[in-house]
Amino acid sequence: MTGSLHFVGNATTVLRLGPFTLLTDPNFLHRGQWTHIGQGVVSRRLRDPAIEIADLPELDAVVLSHLHGDHFDRVASRELARDLPVFTTPHAAKRLSRRGFQEAAPLRTWETVSLSRGAAKLTVTSLPGRHALGPVGRLLPPVMGTMLEYREAAGALPFRVYLSGDTLVHPALREIRDRFGSIDLAVLHLGGTKVLGVLLTMDGEQGADLAELLAPRRTMPVHYEEYGVMKSPLSDFTAEASRRGLDIQVVARGDTLAL
């Protein structure tokens, strides 16, 4: 398979799988700019994105884990094409439709949608995610993980990429392993985001827990050290992963991972 993942920053990547090109969680604010994280919480971006929207290749779709300002920001809302398919939660799709995005496609948990080009096929499946546990979780927008399965032709073995979304580790994630088996690459949203002391994204220990649970061939961390509310640096994850003997692939912002 020919493919690559270009790390733009935060949870934003440009993912090429055969003839398909996807953009994940578009966040193009610059260092020093503020964004609304949600529920009245704002945070300042600490790093610039590696590229701008004008630098993007032609896209087939956007995969959006949820509608928070550090995942779909005002730059994306203003500059992305209104007819670009956006695969996301029903909550986010409804709100993006109000902004004029004509192809915002709602996916409920375990629902799938497919793209085809010649013999090649890409299947997008919405997976369970929880932005917070307990009562706080009911105050936050629904979030989804995503499984991308690329097949070069009918009958070919799939190449699987798991995008965690802003989830914490919880029992429903075990079903991902049961349903899909082998995963070629897991892209984990980390950062240990905390608001009023409540954990909202995986810290280093939780990220290692999820990598152990799903046992992907490679694991790539994203969504760390980007905003002031992120309290767990990348080193927390890499140290814990090293202690457990996990295969971690760290990709610097602006660099590309060959798939």
Buried (B, 14 or more C-beta within 10 A) or exposed (E): BEBBBBBBBBBBBBBBBBBBBBBBBBBBBEEEEEBBBBEEBEBEBEBBBBBEBEEBEEBBBBBBBBBBBBBBBEBBBEEBEEEBBBBBBBBBBEBBBEEEBEBBBBBEBEBEBEBEEEEBBBBBBBBBBBBBEEEBBEEBBBBBBBBBBBBBEEEEEBBBBBBBBBBBBBEBBEEBBEEBEEBBBBBBBBBBBBBEEBBBBBBBBBBBBBBBBBBBEBBBBBBBBBBEBBBBBBEBBBBBBEEEEBEBBBBEBEEBBEB
